[in-house]
Amino acid sequence: MCLMANADDLYARLGLTPTATPEEIKKAYRKLARKWHPDLNPGSAEAEENFKQIAGAHDVLSDPDKRKLYDEFGVEGLRGGFDPEQARAYRKWSEQQRARPDVQEGAARRGGVGGGDFDFDIDELLGRKSPRAAAPRAGRDIGARVELPFVDALRGAEFKVDVPSEAPCAVCSGTGDQPGTTPTPCSDCGGRGRRAVVQGPMSFVTTCPTCDGEGSVRAACHACAGAGVEHGQRTITVRIPPGAEDGSILTVRGKGGPGRNGGPPGNLIIETSVQPHPHFRREGLDLFLTLPVTVAEAYSGASIPIPTLDGTVQLKIPPRSQSGSKLRLRGKGVARKEERGDLLVELSVRLPDQADDAFATAVAAASALYSEPVREEIRL
């Protein structure tokens, strides 16, 4: 079962409303991408279709310019050749026409506004191809997951990714039609290649989506079931930029499925899975490290070498540092674009695992040096 019946509602695909913030869009996409990712649902046509839908919705709604066009014009605004300025001018003109008394009167005589007073070819208005030319179709998006070692995710790296490949079907040359079959008139448009569409008080004529304006349909190719493509496997090299997080989404444009009838190829949508590190952890652009120190280093102070993304640096530990004390190394965290996080080091004072009488005597003498009970402030 697909995510939604109305495939034109991109917000509904992600379970959102038009008031969703960019962060809400990103969060919803990540959640659904994990659920429907083809790698996690091998062989599932439903998962593949749902992933394609949510990837397409994310591609539009995460792009401010595309989202603005979609919010104003719907999916029409995303089609190739769409001219928003012409569309706005036409809308303004049509509103002025509907407000004219003579038009209102003529419409009333014919049974109400919207009875065919204006009959426009929307394809010609918006500068599309002629109705008998097969419409270009973009290739489908392909999803893949990349598992990254912790340090590679922070520094960025190149990886080879095995992804499904698609090539034009050798039998039908990518048309999706069975060679040698006789075209039959399209049942949706009666062979005209055009369909009437009524939107409010206006009547439009547009290309029939069933036959792409051809006016006829052919039997689906037996080899590719009408898809026009053959499936295989290919390996591509992908550059993961520095600072990738677990669940980051990377879009590699033009590396998805091939387009049809001159349409552009789809995109490769990569989700990163970052392996945990045994000592470091990450929060945003900051890195955290719990650093073991000896009793002598904590009491007397010390300069200790610690690893960072820029190489080894010396960390100065102040004298009489307590276990749990936090030290900050600015600019030694994760670098992403123009930003750079910090490295926060938490000291963990370790007692020796062996002791003799001299050490026991020293510890007992040290107990007399506390100025107040160490647990005095602990209370409910």
C-alpha positions in Angstrom: 0.0 0.0 0.0 1.4 3.4 -1.0 1.9 6.2 1.5 -1.0 8.2 0.2 -3.7 8.2 -2.4 -3.1 11.8 -3.5 0.4 11.7 -4.9 0.4 15.4 -5.6 0.3 16.3 -1.9 4.0 16.4 -1.0 3.4 17.4 2.6 1.1 14.5 3.2 3.7 12.1 1.8 5.9 13.1 4.8 3.0 13.2 7.2 3.3 17.0 7.5 1.2 20.2 6.9 2.2 23.2 4.8 3.3 25.0 8.0 6.1 22.5 8.6 9.5 24.0 9.4 12.7 22.9 7.5 13.8 21.0 10.6 10.4 19.2 10.8 10.7 18.3 7.1 14.2 16.9 7.6 13.2 14.9 10.7 10.1 13.4 9.0 12.1 12.4 5.9 14.8 10.7 8.0 12.2 8.7 9.9 10.3 7.6 6.8 13.5 6.9 4.9 14.7 4.5 7.5 11.3 2.7 7.5 11.0 2.4 3.7 14.6 2.2 2.6 14.9 -0.5 -0.1 18.1 -1.9 1.6 16.0 -2.6 4.7 13.1 -4.0 2.6 14.8 -6.2 -0.1 12.5 -7.2 -2.9 9.6 -5.0 -1.8 8.0 -3.0 -4.6 5.9 -1.2 -2.0 9.0 0.0 -0.1 10.7 1.1 -3.3 7.7 3.1 -4.4 7.2 4.7 -1.0 10.9 5.6 -0.8 10.7 7.2 -4.2 7.7 9.2 -3.1 9.2 10.5 0.1 12.5 11.2 -1.6 10.8 13.2 -4.2 8.8 15.2 -1.6 12.0 15.9 0.4 13.8 17.0 -2.7 11.1 19.7 -3.3 10.3 20.7 0.2 13.9 21.0 1.4 14.7 23.4 -1.4 13.4 26.9 -0.6 12.9 27.9 -4.3 11.1 24.6 -5.2 9.0 24.7 -2.1 7.9 28.3 -2.9 6.8 27.3 -6.4 5.0 24.2 -5.1 3.2 26.2 -2.4 2.0 28.7 -5.0 1.2 26.5 -8.0 1.2 22.9 -6.8 2.9 20.2 -8.8 2.2 22.2 -12.0 4.9 24.6 -10.8 7.5 21.8 -10.8 7.1 20.7 -14.4 9.7 21.5 -17.0 9.0 24.7 -19.0 6.7 26.2 -16.3 6.9 30.0 -16.3 5.6 31.4 -13.0 5.4 34.9 -14.3 3.2 33.9 -17.2 1.1 31.8 -14.8 0.7 34.8 -12.4 -0.2 37.1 -15.3 -2.8 34.6 -16.6 -4.3 34.1 -13.1 -4.6 37.9 -12.7 -6.3 38.2 -16.1 -8.7 35.4 -15.5 -9.7 36.9 -12.1 -10.4 40.2 -13.9 -12.4 38.5 -16.6 -14.6 36.7 -14.0 -15.3 40.0 -12.3 -16.7 41.6 -15.5 -20.5 42.0 -15.4 -20.9 41.0 -19.1 -19.0 37.8 -18.5 -21.0 37.0 -15.3 -24.2 37.6 -17.2 -23.1 35.3 -20.1 -22.1 32.6 -17.8 -25.4 32.8 -15.9 -27.4 32.4 -19.2 -25.5 29.2 -19.8 -26.1 27.8 -16.4 -23.6 29.3 -14.1 -19.9 30.4 -13.9 -17.5 27.7 -15.1 -19.8 26.6 -17.9 -17.1 26.9 -20.6 -16.7 30.7 -20.9 -12.9 30.3 -21.0 -11.3 27.3 -22.6 -7.5 27.5 -22.6 -4.8 25.2 -23.7 -2.6 25.3 -20.5 0.3 23.5 -22.3 0.5 26.3 -24.8 0.1 29.0 -22.2 3.0 27.5 -20.1 5.3 26.9 -23.1 5.2 23.1 -23.1 5.9 20.8 -26.0 3.2 20.0 -28.6 0.6 17.5 -27.4 1.7 14.8 -29.8 5.2 14.8 -28.5 5.8 12.2 -25.7 6.4 14.0 -22.5 9.9 13.8 -20.9 10.0 11.8 -17.7 12.6 12.1 -15.0 14.3 8.9 -13.9 13.5 7.5 -10.5 15.6 8.2 -7.4 17.7 5.4 -6.0 18.5 4.9 -2.3 21.6 3.5 -0.7 23.1 3.4 2.8 26.8 3.9 3.6 28.3 2.8 6.9 31.1 5.1 8.0 33.8 4.8 10.6 33.5 7.5 13.2 36.7 9.4 12.2 35.9 9.1 8.4 32.5 10.7 9.1 34.2 13.7 10.8 37.0 14.2 8.3 35.1 13.3 5.1 36.1 10.5 2.8 35.5 8.8 -0.5 33.6 5.5 -0.6 32.6 3.0 -3.3 28.9 2.3 -3.1 27.2 -0.6 -4.9 23.8 0.6 -6.1 21.1 -0.7 -8.4 21.6 0.3 -12.0 19.1 1.0 -14.7 19.7 1.0 -18.5 17.3 1.4 -21.4 15.6 -2.0 -22.2 17.3 -3.7 -25.0 14.0 -5.1 -26.4 12.0 -1.8 -26.6 14.9 0.6 -26.6 13.5 2.3 -23.5 10.1 3.1 -24.9 8.2 0.6 -22.7 6.1 -0.5 -25.7 6.1 -4.0 -27.1 7.7 -3.9 -30.5 5.4 -4.9 -33.4 2.2 -4.2 -31.6 -0.5 -1.9 -33.1 -1.4 1.2 -31.2 -5.0 1.5 -29.9 -6.8 4.7 -29.1 -6.4 6.0 -25.6 -9.5 5.3 -23.6 -9.0 8.3 -21.3 -8.9 11.0 -24.0 -10.7 9.2 -26.8 -7.6 9.3 -29.0 -7.4 13.1 -29.0 -4.3 13.4 -26.8 -6.0 16.2 -24.8 -8.2 16.2 -21.8 -10.5 18.9 -20.3 -9.8 19.9 -16.8 -12.1 22.1 -14.7 -10.6 24.1 -11.9 -13.1 26.3 -10.1 -14.7 28.6 -12.7 -12.1 27.9 -15.4 -12.0 25.2 -18.0 -8.6 24.1 -19.3 -7.3 21.7 -21.9 -4.1 19.8 -21.1 -2.1 16.9 -22.3 -3.6 13.5 -21.5 -1.4 11.9 -18.8 -2.3 8.4 -19.8 -0.9 8.5 -23.3 1.4 11.6 -22.9 -0.5 13.4 -25.7 0.0 10.6 -28.2 -3.7 9.8 -28.5 -2.9 6.1 -28.5 -1.3 3.5 -26.3 0.7 0.3 -27.1 1.0 -3.0 -25.3 3.6 -3.0 -22.5 7.0 -4.5 -23.4 7.2 -8.1 -22.2 10.8 -7.8 -21.3 10.6 -4.8 -18.9 6.8 -4.8 -18.2 6.5 -1.4 -19.7 9.1 0.2 -17.4 11.5 0.8 -20.3 14.6 -0.1 -18.2 16.7 -3.2 -17.3 17.9 -3.6 -13.8 21.5 -4.4 -12.8 24.2 -3.4 -10.3 26.9 -0.7 -10.6 29.6 0.7 -8.3 30.1 4.5 -8.0 32.5 6.6 -6.0 30.9 9.0 -3.5 32.5 11.8 -1.6 31.1 12.2 1.9 31.7 15.8 3.1 33.3 16.4 6.5 31.0 16.4 9.5 28.5 13.8 8.3 26.2 12.6 11.1 24.4 9.3 11.7 21.3 9.6 9.5 22.7 12.4 7.3 21.1 12.5 3.8 23.3 13.2 0.8 21.8 13.7 -2.7 24.0 12.9 -5.6 22.2 14.5 -8.5 22.0 12.6 -11.9 23.2 9.3 -10.5 19.8 7.6 -10.2 17.6 5.9 -12.8 17.7 7.1 -16.5 15.1 9.5 -17.7 12.7 8.6 -20.6 11.9 10.6 -23.7 14.7 13.0 -23.0 13.9 13.5 -19.4 16.7 14.0 -16.8 18.1 11.1 -14.8 17.0 10.7 -11.2 19.2 11.2 -8.1 21.1 8.9 -5.8 19.9 9.4 -2.2 22.5 8.3 0.3 21.9 7.9 4.1 24.9 7.6 6.3 25.3 5.2 9.3 28.1 6.3 11.6 29.8 3.6 13.7 30.3 4.6 17.4 33.9 5.3 18.7 35.2 3.5 21.8 36.4 6.7 23.4 34.9 9.8 21.7 31.3 10.7 21.3 29.6 13.6 19.4 26.9 16.1 20.1 26.3 18.4 17.2 29.8 19.9 16.3 31.3 19.2 19.7 33.3 16.1 20.6 33.5 14.6 24.1 36.3 12.5 25.6 36.6 11.0 29.1 40.3 11.1 29.9 41.8 8.8 32.6 44.5 10.6 34.8 46.6 9.4 37.7 46.3 10.7 41.2 49.6 12.4 40.8 48.6 14.1 37.6 45.3 15.3 39.1 47.0 16.6 42.3 50.1 18.2 40.9 48.9 19.1 37.5 50.4 17.8 34.2 50.6 18.3 30.4 49.1 15.2 28.7 49.1 14.4 24.9 45.6 13.7 23.5 44.5 12.9 20.0 42.4 15.3 18.0 41.3 15.6 14.3 44.2 18.0 13.7 46.8 15.7 15.3 48.1 15.3 18.9 47.9 18.3 21.2 49.1 18.9 24.8 46.3 19.3 27.4 47.3 21.2 30.5 45.7 19.8 33.6 45.5 22.3 36.5 46.9 21.2 39.9 44.3 19.6 42.3 41.8 18.9 39.5 38.8 16.8 40.7 37.5 13.7 38.9 34.7 14.9 36.6 36.4 18.3 35.9 35.8 19.4 32.3 38.4 21.1 30.2 37.6 22.7 26.8 39.8 22.8 23.7 38.2 25.4 21.4 38.1 24.7 17.7 39.2 21.0 18.1 35.7 19.6 17.4 33.9 18.8 14.2 34.5 21.1 11.2 31.5 21.6 8.8 31.6 24.4 6.2 32.4 27.6 8.1 31.7 26.2 11.6 34.0 24.4 14.0 33.0 22.8 17.3 35.1 22.2 20.5 36.6 19.2 22.2 35.4 18.8 25.8 37.6 16.6 28.0 36.2 15.2 31.3 38.9 14.0 33.7 38.5 10.6 35.4 40.9 10.2 38.3 42.0 6.6 38.5 43.4 5.0 41.7 46.3 2.6 41.2 45.3 -1.1 41.0 48.1 -2.0 43.3 49.1 -0.5 46.7 51.7 -1.0 49.4 51.9 0.2 53.0 53.5 3.5 52.0 50.6 4.3 49.7 48.0 3.3 52.3 49.8 5.6 54.9 49.8 8.5 52.4 46.1 8.0 51.7 45.3 8.0 55.4 47.3 11.2 55.9 45.6 12.8 53.0 42.2 12.3 54.7 43.2 14.9 57.2 43.6 17.6 54.5 40.0 17.9 53.5 38.6 21.3 54.7 35.0 19.9 54.9 33.2 16.6 54.6 33.1 15.7 50.9 29.4 14.6 51.1 28.1 17.4 53.3 25.9 19.0 50.5 24.2 15.7 49.4 20.7 15.7 50.8 17.1 15.2 49.6 
